[in-house]
Amino acid sequence: MSTKRHSYEAGHSPKFLVVIDDTPECDRAVYFASRRALRTGAGVIMLRVIETHDRNQQWLGVADIMQAEAMEAANAVLDKFGARCQTVAGITPDRVIREGDTTEQIAKLIDEDTDIGILVLAASTGKEGPGPLISNLAKTAGEFPIPVALVPGHLSDEDLDSMS
């Protein structure tokens, strides 16, 4: 994995990476990243990962339909959060849809786009812990190539405005 970031070099612009999932706290990460990007002159890149583990290859036609439906749903979710970025900060985020394991796709995207400077995630407020993505990334946090910002899921827009 590349460790050299180019975010602040001539011809480059820093980006906040937000993973778009179906958790209620995802909006907190989008809001925070949008506000920070606005204040720092950065951009936002939204990543939606379609998990492919439940597709059965022997039913190729069904798999194709499932993939098309998953892409349509992913685009709808990215539209929703893209509108949120626009409303919150007047920013039109970059959008990326990948298939596979979420953690692997995050790492690949960070490696490919050296302008990504910070990964922004929101922590769940539930009793189960901060969420599977944060728990999974915490195992390799010491080797991660960029800083990870964890936004508490209970913070309001006003709270985040005062911190971003």
Secondary structure, DSSP 8 states (H G I E B T S, - for coil): ------TTSTT---EEEEE--SSTTHHHHHHHHHHHHHHHT-EEEEEEEE--TT--TT-HHHHHHHHHHHHHHHHHHHHHHHHHHHHHHS---EEEEEES-HHHHHHHHHHH-TTEEEEEEEE--STT-S-HHHHHHHTTGGG-SS-EEEEETT--HHHHHHH-
